[in-house]
Amino acid sequence: MREAPLPEFGITAERLSNDSYLVRVSGELDLHTAPQLDNELEGILRDGAAYVLVDLRDVPFLDSSGLGVLLAAAHRLGKDGFVLSGLGLESRRVLEITGADRVLTVVEPSIKGAPA
């Protein structure tokens, strides 16, 4: 039995207002792909972002490199300015084991059609 192929890594960023962004990430967020997310977030922060929602619903795997990028952005924007949504069980577990769940803000959607 063949396993389904992993989704290719991708990032899309959408400006929601002058200083708010939605960033959707897909694929594994690891040592090889974390620098791409870091570059995207750096660009958004340089553009004056005050609020960034990162949708991780299509991220099946998160390692320490990816977590480091998320923590660095959260440090720059503050707990209320950097929010994660759509975390899977494995990603939630990484946050719990490392204690990052006490530093990062994680939300679930309350509006139909919002990122999970």
C-alpha positions as CSV (number, residue, x, y, z in Angstrom):
1,M,0.0,0.0,0.0
2,R,1.5,3.4,-1.0
3,E,1.3,6.3,1.3
4,A,-0.2,9.5,-0.1
5,P,2.5,12.0,-1.1
6,L,3.2,14.8,1.3
7,P,1.9,18.2,0.1
8,E,4.5,20.4,-1.5
9,F,5.7,23.3,0.6
10,G,4.1,26.6,-0.1
11,I,3.3,30.0,1.5
12,T,0.7,32.5,0.5
13,A,0.4,35.9,2.2
14,E,-2.7,38.1,2.0
15,R,-2.9,41.6,3.2
16,L,-6.2,42.0,5.1
17,S,-5.8,45.7,6.0
18,N,-2.9,48.2,6.2
19,D,-1.2,46.3,9.0
20,S,-2.9,42.9,9.1
21,Y,-1.9,39.8,7.2
22,L,-3.1,36.2,6.7
23,V,-0.3,33.8,6.0
24,R,-1.2,30.3,4.8
25,V,1.5,27.6,5.0
26,S,1.3,24.1,3.4
27,G,3.6,21.1,3.6
28,E,6.2,20.2,6.2
29,L,7.7,23.1,8.1
30,D,11.2,21.9,8.9
31,L,14.9,22.6,8.5
32,H,14.6,22.9,4.8
33,T,11.5,25.0,4.5
34,A,11.6,27.2,7.7
35,P,13.9,29.7,6.0
36,Q,11.3,30.4,3.3
37,L,8.7,31.1,6.0
38,D,11.2,33.3,7.8
39,N,11.9,35.3,4.7
40,E,8.1,35.8,4.1
41,L,7.5,36.9,7.7
42,E,10.5,39.2,7.6
43,G,9.1,40.9,4.5
44,I,5.7,41.3,6.1
45,L,7.2,42.8,9.2
46,R,9.3,45.2,7.2
47,D,6.0,46.3,5.4
48,G,4.7,47.3,8.8
49,A,2.6,44.4,9.9
50,A,1.1,44.7,13.4
51,Y,-1.0,41.6,13.3
52,V,-0.3,38.3,11.5
53,L,-2.5,35.2,11.5
54,V,-0.7,32.1,10.4
55,D,-2.9,29.3,9.1
56,L,-1.1,25.9,9.6
57,R,-4.0,23.6,8.8
58,D,-2.1,22.1,5.8
59,V,1.2,21.6,7.8
60,P,1.5,17.9,8.7
61,F,4.9,18.3,10.4
62,L,6.5,21.0,12.4
63,D,10.1,20.7,13.7
64,S,12.3,22.9,15.9
65,S,13.4,25.0,13.0
66,G,9.9,25.8,12.0
67,L,9.0,26.5,15.7
68,G,12.0,28.8,16.0
69,V,10.7,30.9,13.0
70,L,7.3,31.1,14.6
71,L,8.7,32.1,18.0
72,A,10.9,34.8,16.5
73,A,8.0,36.4,14.7
74,A,5.9,36.2,17.8
75,H,8.6,37.8,19.8
76,R,8.8,40.8,17.4
77,L,5.0,41.2,17.1
78,G,4.0,40.3,20.7
79,K,1.6,37.7,21.9
80,D,-1.5,39.4,20.5
81,G,0.0,40.4,17.2
82,F,1.1,37.0,16.1
83,V,-1.6,34.3,16.1
84,L,-1.5,30.6,14.9
85,S,-4.6,28.8,13.7
86,G,-5.3,25.3,12.4
87,L,-2.7,23.3,14.3
88,G,-2.8,19.6,13.9
89,L,-2.3,17.2,16.7
90,E,1.4,16.7,16.0
91,S,2.1,20.4,15.8
92,R,0.1,21.0,19.0
93,R,2.2,18.3,20.7
94,V,5.4,20.0,19.7
95,L,4.2,23.3,21.2
96,E,3.2,21.5,24.4
97,I,6.4,19.6,24.8
98,T,8.6,22.7,24.3
99,G,6.4,25.0,26.3
100,A,5.8,27.2,23.3
101,D,2.1,26.9,23.8
102,R,2.5,29.3,26.8
103,V,4.3,31.8,24.5
104,L,2.4,31.5,21.2
105,T,-1.3,32.5,20.8
106,V,-3.3,29.7,19.2
107,V,-6.9,30.2,18.2
108,E,-9.6,28.1,16.5
109,P,-12.0,29.7,14.0
110,S,-15.3,30.9,15.1
111,I,-16.5,32.1,11.7
112,K,-17.6,29.8,8.9
113,G,-14.9,29.8,6.3
114,A,-12.2,31.1,8.6
115,P,-8.9,29.2,8.7
116,A,-9.3,26.1,10.8
